[in-house]
Structure formats: structure tokens, C-alpha cells
Amino acid sequence: MKAIKGVRFAYQPTPQTRGLLSAFRDMVNDAIRICLEEKGRGRLRLRDRIYKEFKERYGLASCFAYPVAEVAWSIVRKHRRWHRRPYAKRLMFKMDAANFSLNYSILSLPFKRGERVFIPLQYGEYQKSFLTDETLKHGSVTMTESSIVIAFSKEAPMETPSRRVGYDLNEKSIVGSDGTRHDLSEVARLHTLYGIRRSKFYEKHPLDRRLKKKFASSRREKERMSQALHRVATLIVEKAKAKNEAIVLERLNGIRYAHRKGNGEGTARRRRIALWPFRQLQSYVEYKARWAGVPIEYVSPSYTSKTCNVCGFINHKLKVTDRSWLCPRCGAMLDRDPNSAINIERRGKIRCLGEARPGARGTDEAVKGNETKTPILRAEAPKSGIRDLS
């Protein structure tokens, strides 16, 4: 399996690098304007449209057409979804692997025809491990005013896991089906802390829109939250790698849409859901797992908390505030989060060691001459009510 990881490097900006960033942003905004005026459909058509025109207008290398079209099209698609005016505000630059070179710590980027920009990268021990590893391949490079991110890729061998472990993600914790629990209350505490600071600041400066826009999102808040999520994701993946486990996560879609304004919930709860970084944590676990060669998959989260993992009964009367409940069918006392994690694990389809293959002799039907059915080492689920058409 191909695994990709982006590594961030620091560098010292120069007038030449700022000129490169500014020219790329101008090209992206010009491509956005053309895409909107001509109702472009797809980044490849946009690339073909701007190739000759931009080459003559800006005097830059011809390899700029595709990354410019790719960035412009992604901005247009995003702003169409959120009904915003598409525009690239920040200085940035992007180039694919075929058009830049990396000689240890010296990055060479194309600029004007016959001219290249050489940038010395600043690195530590972590970045040095990627620069000196000859087995890694270089992917795309993305540059901003303060940092450069280079994508590295490798073929990670994927071994057959010994078991699956499902994880139920909540606002303040992530619980595994094997009984592990990782605390995420630090993330919620950071959101509350910085939210209070912003509220006090807005009270002192209620009419200053410029400062409100500046302090609407704190960079330090995002970095501290990202570090907390990275620590949890690393613990999950390292444990799965050491014990040869597969990771099963929920496919969480439409959460913020379901908690939008007007659904009857209070402002505080909608704010917590809006700031809940569930997808960010899942993306960290996913790319770390792929880099380490750990199998990972996503399953549907429907009724995982309301389904009894012993008998399969679905408790439709279970409320969000109920953290534990008694199954009315089998009498099992269930904790909401571990029960959900067990159901998530059972929905996984990654084949593990010791599991019978579908269609194997003695699994789907009884062997001829032997009336004894193959035992199933788990509680049977209740009948679904679907008619047997055979």
C-alpha cells in the first residue's frame, strides 16, 4: 500500500521567494476569474484554457499551468459549496514532483524561463530522517510565507492483522473495543479557554471589525489542539502496530449539518459540535496507520450506540444523555461507548488471522453427511424480519 506523509520545513524568505509566491497567487486568481466567466468544468479543461495565455502574460515556466489550475479549481469548488466569493488571499505556491528537485536540504523550484529559485531548508532530527532516507520518493511541494511542506511517499507492507479494534469517537474521549480509552478533554478545554478570551476581547472592542477578524481564529489554539490530537493518534497507531491489530473507525458524515441553527439545540451545544475536530483526528490516525502499514477501514455508525452487542436488540428509546442502559431483551447492562466500539469492530470487513473465509467448507453450509452445524463463537443476532425468498 502506498503511504504519503507531508513534512514541514522552515526557511528564510527572500525577495525572490516572495515574488514567486505573489506571481503564483495572481495566476490563481486570474484562473478563478476565467473559470467563473466561462463556467469551466474541471481542472484539466481549465489547464488547457490558460496554458498558452499565462505562459505569454506572466513569462513563467510552462509547468505552472497544471498546479495553478488545480489550486484554482479546488477554491472554486469549495466556495460554490459554501456560497462564497472565490478568491485566493494568502501567498502560496504549489508544484508537482516532476518539476522540482531536492538535493538533501537545497530545494530547487522553477520560476521564469531559464531561471530557478534555490531555497536552503531548515531542519531538525525529524526532518533529517526523511531527507536521508533514500527509499522515500518525493511528492508535491507547497510553500507559504513561513514554511514549506514536502510530501514523501513509500510502499508500506501490509500484514494480515490478528484482530480488529473498533473505536468510538466522542467529544471528550475515544474508546476502543478492547477497553482502551484515550482522553480528549484537553481539546475541549482549549476551545473553551480561547473562546472565553475572544469573548472578553470582543466586549472591550465591540466595533473594531478588523481586530475581530484578526482574532477570530487563534494560530496558537490550532497548534496546541493539533499537538493534542497527534499524541492520541500516535498512541492508537503504535498500539495497533505492536499488537498486529486493524483499526476500524466510524464514517462520520453530516454531523455539523444535523446540528445547524434552527434545530432546537442551544447555542453552546451547537458551538461545541462546530468546533469538534472529529475528522481531523481520524485523518491523523489514517495517515499514520498507512505509513506504519496498519490496516484501517471506515464503517457506518448507524445504531452502533443503540444496538446491544450481546443479543442485537436495537433500543430506539435511548437518549443522547443516557451513558449506560439495560437491554430489555437479554438483561445485559451496557456502557454506551464500549458497546458502540464493539459494534463498530464487528462491522469491520478486514480479514484477520484465524477467521474463516467466506464460502469455505463448513462455514456457509453443513458438510454432507454431517448434520451438526458449524458453531459460531458469538451471540446470534435476532431475526431481522426479512422474508426468506429461497
C-alpha positions as CSV (number, residue, x, y, z in Angstrom):
1,M,0.0,0.0,0.0
2,K,1.2,3.5,-0.9
3,A,1.6,5.7,2.1
4,I,2.1,9.5,1.9
5,K,3.2,11.9,4.6
6,G,3.8,15.7,4.5
7,V,6.8,17.0,6.3
8,R,7.1,20.7,7.2
9,F,10.3,22.7,6.8
10,A,11.2,26.2,7.9
11,Y,13.1,28.6,5.5
12,Q,14.2,32.2,5.3
13,P,12.0,34.2,2.9
14,T,13.8,36.3,0.3
15,P,12.5,38.9,-2.2
16,Q,12.8,36.2,-4.9
17,T,10.6,33.8,-3.0
18,R,8.1,36.5,-2.2
19,G,8.0,37.3,-5.9
20,L,7.4,33.7,-6.7
21,L,4.5,33.4,-4.2
22,S,2.9,36.7,-5.4
23,A,3.1,35.6,-9.0
24,F,1.5,32.2,-8.3
25,R,-1.3,33.8,-6.3
26,D,-2.0,36.3,-9.1
27,M,-2.2,33.4,-11.6
28,V,-4.6,31.5,-9.4
29,N,-6.9,34.5,-9.1
30,D,-6.8,35.1,-12.8
31,A,-7.6,31.4,-13.4
32,I,-10.5,31.7,-11.0
33,R,-11.9,34.7,-12.9
34,I,-11.7,32.8,-16.2
35,C,-13.3,29.7,-14.7
36,L,-16.3,31.8,-13.4
37,E,-16.7,33.8,-16.6
38,E,-16.6,30.8,-18.9
39,K,-18.2,28.4,-16.5
40,G,-15.3,26.0,-16.6
41,R,-15.8,22.3,-15.8
42,G,-12.8,20.5,-14.4
43,R,-9.2,21.4,-13.7
44,L,-7.9,19.7,-16.9
45,R,-10.1,21.9,-19.1
46,L,-9.0,24.9,-17.1
47,R,-5.4,24.0,-17.6
48,D,-5.8,23.7,-21.4
49,R,-7.5,27.1,-21.4
50,I,-4.9,29.0,-19.5
51,Y,-1.7,27.2,-20.8
52,K,-0.7,29.5,-23.7
53,E,-2.2,32.7,-22.3
54,F,-0.5,32.6,-18.9
55,K,2.8,31.5,-20.5
56,E,2.9,34.7,-22.5
57,R,1.4,37.0,-20.0
58,Y,3.5,36.1,-16.9
59,G,6.6,34.9,-18.6
60,L,6.9,31.9,-16.2
61,A,7.8,28.3,-16.9
62,S,5.2,26.2,-18.7
63,C,4.9,23.8,-15.8
64,F,2.9,26.3,-13.8
65,A,-0.3,25.7,-15.7
66,Y,-1.4,22.5,-14.1
67,P,-0.7,23.4,-10.4
68,V,-2.4,26.8,-10.9
69,A,-5.4,25.1,-12.5
70,E,-5.6,22.6,-9.7
71,V,-5.5,25.2,-6.9
72,A,-7.9,27.5,-8.7
73,W,-10.4,24.7,-9.3
74,S,-10.3,23.5,-5.7
75,I,-11.0,27.1,-4.5
76,V,-14.0,27.4,-6.9
77,R,-15.5,24.1,-5.8
78,K,-15.1,24.9,-2.1
79,H,-16.7,28.4,-2.5
80,R,-19.5,27.0,-4.6
81,R,-20.4,24.6,-1.8
82,W,-20.3,27.4,0.9
83,H,-21.8,30.1,-1.4
84,R,-18.8,32.4,-1.0
85,R,-16.8,34.6,-3.4
86,P,-13.8,32.6,-4.6
87,Y,-10.6,34.3,-4.1
88,A,-7.0,33.4,-3.1
89,K,-6.0,35.7,-0.3
90,R,-2.8,34.2,1.1
91,L,0.5,33.9,-0.6
92,M,1.2,30.3,-1.6
93,F,2.9,28.2,-4.2
94,K,2.5,24.6,-5.2
95,M,4.4,22.3,-7.7
96,D,4.3,18.7,-8.5
97,A,7.2,16.3,-8.1
98,A,8.3,16.2,-11.7
99,N,9.2,19.9,-11.8
100,F,11.3,20.5,-8.6
101,S,14.4,18.9,-7.3
102,L,15.7,18.3,-3.7
103,N,19.4,17.9,-3.1
104,Y,19.5,17.0,0.5
105,S,18.5,20.3,2.1
106,I,18.5,22.5,-1.0
107,L,15.2,22.9,-2.8
108,S,15.2,24.0,-6.4
109,L,12.0,25.4,-7.8
110,P,11.2,26.7,-11.3
111,F,10.4,30.4,-11.8
112,K,10.9,32.3,-15.0
113,R,12.1,30.7,-18.3
114,G,15.7,29.5,-17.7
115,E,15.7,30.7,-14.1
116,R,15.2,28.7,-10.9
117,V,14.9,29.6,-7.2
118,F,17.2,27.8,-4.7
119,I,16.0,27.6,-1.1
120,P,18.0,26.2,1.8
121,L,15.7,24.3,4.1
122,Q,16.0,24.5,7.9
123,Y,15.5,21.1,9.5
124,G,15.8,19.2,12.8
125,E,16.3,15.5,13.5
126,Y,12.8,14.6,12.5
127,Q,13.1,16.3,9.1
128,K,16.6,14.9,8.7
129,S,15.3,11.3,8.9
130,F,13.2,12.0,5.7
131,L,16.0,13.8,3.8
132,T,18.5,11.0,4.4
133,D,16.1,8.1,3.7
134,E,16.8,7.0,0.1
135,T,13.9,4.7,-0.1
136,L,11.4,7.5,0.1
137,K,10.0,9.2,-3.0
138,H,9.2,12.9,-3.3
139,G,5.7,14.1,-4.0
140,S,4.4,17.7,-4.4
141,V,5.8,20.7,-2.6
142,T,3.6,23.5,-1.1
143,M,5.2,26.8,0.1
144,T,3.8,29.7,2.1
145,E,5.4,32.8,3.6
146,S,6.7,30.9,6.6
147,S,7.1,27.2,5.8
148,I,7.5,24.6,3.1
149,V,5.7,21.2,3.1
150,I,7.1,18.4,1.0
151,A,5.2,15.2,0.5
152,F,7.1,11.9,0.9
153,S,5.8,8.5,-0.2
154,K,6.7,4.9,0.2
155,E,5.3,1.4,-0.3
156,A,4.3,0.2,3.2
157,P,4.0,-3.6,3.5
158,M,0.5,-4.5,4.8
159,E,0.4,-7.6,7.1
160,T,-2.7,-9.6,7.9
161,P,-3.8,-8.5,11.4
162,S,-4.6,-10.8,14.2
163,R,-7.7,-9.0,15.2
164,R,-9.8,-5.8,14.6
165,V,-10.3,-3.0,17.1
166,G,-13.2,-0.6,16.7
167,Y,-13.0,3.0,18.1
168,D,-16.0,5.1,19.1
169,L,-15.2,8.8,18.9
170,N,-16.8,11.2,21.3
171,E,-16.4,14.9,22.2
172,K,-14.1,14.2,25.1
173,S,-12.8,10.7,24.5
174,I,-12.1,7.9,22.0
175,V,-12.9,4.4,23.3
176,G,-11.7,1.1,21.8
177,S,-13.5,-2.2,21.7
178,D,-10.6,-3.7,23.6
179,G,-11.2,-1.5,26.6
180,T,-8.7,1.3,25.9
181,R,-9.8,4.9,26.4
182,H,-7.9,8.0,25.3
183,D,-8.8,11.3,26.9
184,L,-9.7,14.2,24.5
185,S,-10.9,16.7,27.2
186,E,-7.7,18.8,26.6
187,V,-9.1,19.7,23.1
188,A,-12.4,20.8,24.6
189,R,-10.6,22.7,27.3
190,L,-8.6,24.6,24.8
191,H,-11.7,25.6,22.8
192,T,-13.4,26.9,25.9
193,L,-10.3,28.8,27.1
194,Y,-9.7,30.6,23.9
195,G,-13.4,31.1,23.4
196,I,-13.6,33.0,26.7
197,R,-10.6,35.1,25.8
198,R,-12.2,36.1,22.5
199,S,-15.4,37.0,24.2
200,K,-13.7,39.3,26.6
201,F,-11.7,40.8,23.8
202,Y,-14.9,41.4,21.8
203,E,-16.5,43.1,24.8
204,K,-13.7,45.6,25.0
205,H,-13.6,46.3,21.2
206,P,-17.2,45.7,20.0
207,L,-17.0,47.9,16.9
208,D,-13.5,47.0,15.7
209,R,-14.2,44.6,12.8
210,R,-10.5,44.5,11.7
211,L,-9.4,43.2,15.1
212,K,-12.4,40.8,15.3
213,K,-11.4,39.3,12.0
214,K,-7.7,39.1,13.1
215,F,-8.5,37.3,16.4
216,A,-11.4,35.2,15.1
217,S,-9.2,32.1,15.0
218,S,-6.0,31.8,17.1
219,R,-3.0,30.1,15.5
220,R,-1.7,29.1,18.9
221,E,-5.1,27.5,19.6
222,K,-4.9,25.4,16.4
223,E,-1.3,24.3,17.0
224,R,-2.0,23.2,20.6
225,M,-5.1,21.4,19.5
226,S,-3.3,19.7,16.7
227,Q,-0.5,18.6,19.0
228,A,-3.0,17.0,21.4
229,L,-4.7,15.1,18.5
230,H,-1.3,14.0,17.2
231,R,-0.4,12.5,20.5
232,V,-3.6,10.5,20.7
233,A,-3.4,9.3,17.1
234,T,0.2,8.2,17.6
235,L,-0.7,6.1,20.7
236,I,-3.5,4.4,18.8
237,V,-1.4,3.5,15.8
238,E,1.7,2.4,17.9
239,K,-0.5,0.1,19.9
240,A,-2.1,-1.4,16.7
241,K,1.4,-1.9,15.2
242,A,2.8,-3.5,18.3
243,K,-0.2,-5.9,18.7
244,N,-0.8,-6.5,15.0
245,E,-4.3,-5.0,15.0
246,A,-6.5,-3.5,12.4
247,I,-8.3,-0.2,13.1
248,V,-12.0,0.3,12.4
249,L,-13.4,3.9,12.6
250,E,-16.8,5.4,12.1
251,R,-17.7,7.1,8.8
252,L,-19.0,10.4,10.3
253,N,-20.8,12.5,7.7
254,G,-23.3,15.3,8.0
255,I,-22.8,15.9,11.8
256,R,-22.5,19.7,11.5
257,Y,-25.4,19.9,9.1
258,A,-27.6,18.0,11.5
259,H,-26.6,20.5,14.3
260,R,-27.2,23.6,12.3
261,K,-29.0,26.7,13.6
262,G,-32.8,26.1,13.9
263,N,-32.8,22.5,15.0
264,G,-33.9,23.3,18.6
265,E,-30.5,23.0,20.2
266,G,-28.8,25.7,22.3
267,T,-26.0,27.9,21.1
268,A,-23.4,26.3,23.5
269,R,-24.1,22.8,22.1
270,R,-24.0,23.9,18.5
271,R,-20.8,25.7,19.1
272,R,-19.2,22.6,20.7
273,I,-20.3,20.4,17.7
274,A,-19.0,23.0,15.3
275,L,-15.6,23.0,17.0
276,W,-15.4,19.2,17.5
277,P,-12.3,18.1,15.4
278,F,-13.5,14.6,14.7
279,R,-12.4,14.5,11.1
280,Q,-9.0,15.9,11.9
281,L,-8.3,13.2,14.4
282,Q,-9.5,10.5,12.0
283,S,-7.2,11.9,9.3
284,Y,-4.2,11.8,11.6
285,V,-5.0,8.2,12.6
286,E,-5.5,7.2,8.9
287,Y,-2.2,8.6,7.5
288,K,-0.2,7.4,10.5
289,A,-1.7,3.9,10.1
290,R,-1.0,3.8,6.4
291,W,2.6,4.9,7.0
292,A,3.1,2.2,9.6
293,G,1.4,-0.5,7.5
294,V,-1.6,-0.9,9.8
295,P,-4.9,-1.8,8.1
296,I,-7.7,0.8,8.6
297,E,-11.3,1.0,7.4
298,Y,-14.4,3.0,7.9
299,V,-17.9,1.6,8.7
300,S,-21.4,3.1,9.0
301,P,-22.1,4.5,12.5
302,S,-25.8,4.0,12.4
303,Y,-27.3,2.5,15.6
304,T,-23.9,1.5,17.0
305,S,-24.8,3.0,20.4
306,K,-28.4,1.8,20.5
307,T,-27.6,-1.9,19.5
308,C,-26.9,-4.4,22.2
309,N,-23.7,-6.2,21.4
310,V,-24.9,-9.3,23.2
311,C,-28.3,-10.1,21.5
312,G,-28.5,-7.4,18.8
313,F,-31.6,-5.6,20.2
314,I,-32.0,-2.0,19.0
315,N,-33.1,0.4,21.7
316,H,-34.8,3.2,19.8
317,K,-35.8,4.9,23.0
318,L,-32.1,5.5,24.1
319,K,-31.4,9.2,24.6
320,V,-28.1,11.1,24.0
321,T,-27.7,11.8,27.7
322,D,-28.0,8.1,28.6
323,R,-24.5,6.8,29.2
324,S,-25.5,3.3,30.3
325,W,-28.6,1.3,29.6
326,L,-30.2,-2.1,30.4
327,C,-31.1,-4.3,27.5
328,P,-34.8,-5.2,27.8
329,R,-34.3,-8.4,25.8
330,C,-31.3,-10.1,27.4
331,G,-30.8,-8.1,30.6
332,A,-27.2,-7.1,29.8
333,M,-26.0,-3.8,31.4
334,L,-24.2,-1.8,28.7
335,D,-21.9,1.2,28.8
336,R,-22.7,3.4,25.8
337,D,-19.2,4.0,24.5
338,P,-17.7,0.5,24.8
339,N,-20.9,-1.0,23.4
340,S,-20.7,1.2,20.4
341,A,-17.0,0.4,19.9
342,I,-17.7,-3.4,19.9
343,N,-20.4,-2.9,17.3
344,I,-18.1,-0.8,15.2
345,E,-15.5,-3.6,15.4
346,R,-18.0,-6.3,14.3
347,R,-18.9,-4.2,11.2
348,G,-15.4,-4.3,10.0
349,K,-14.6,-6.4,7.0
350,I,-10.8,-6.6,7.2
351,R,-9.9,-10.2,7.2
352,C,-7.9,-11.3,10.2
353,L,-5.8,-14.4,11.1
354,G,-7.9,-17.3,12.4
355,E,-11.1,-16.1,10.6
356,A,-12.9,-18.5,8.2
357,R,-13.0,-17.2,4.7
358,P,-16.5,-16.6,3.2
359,G,-17.6,-19.7,1.3
360,A,-15.1,-22.0,2.9
361,R,-16.0,-25.6,3.5
362,G,-18.1,-26.0,6.7
363,T,-18.8,-22.3,7.2
364,D,-21.7,-21.5,4.9
365,E,-23.4,-24.9,4.9
366,A,-23.1,-28.1,6.8
367,V,-20.8,-30.7,5.4
368,K,-22.6,-33.6,3.6
369,G,-23.2,-36.5,5.9
370,N,-22.8,-34.4,9.0
371,E,-25.9,-32.8,10.4
372,T,-24.0,-30.7,13.0
373,K,-23.8,-27.0,12.1
374,T,-20.6,-25.1,12.4
375,P,-20.6,-23.3,15.8
376,I,-20.5,-19.5,15.8
377,L,-18.3,-18.1,18.6
378,R,-20.5,-15.1,19.3
379,A,-24.1,-14.4,20.2
380,E,-26.5,-14.8,17.3
381,A,-28.3,-11.6,16.3
382,P,-32.1,-11.6,16.4
383,K,-34.2,-12.3,13.3
384,S,-34.4,-9.2,11.1
385,G,-37.9,-9.9,9.9
386,I,-36.8,-10.1,6.2
387,R,-38.6,-12.9,4.4
388,D,-36.5,-15.8,3.1
389,L,-37.1,-15.9,-0.7
390,S,-35.2,-19.1,-1.2
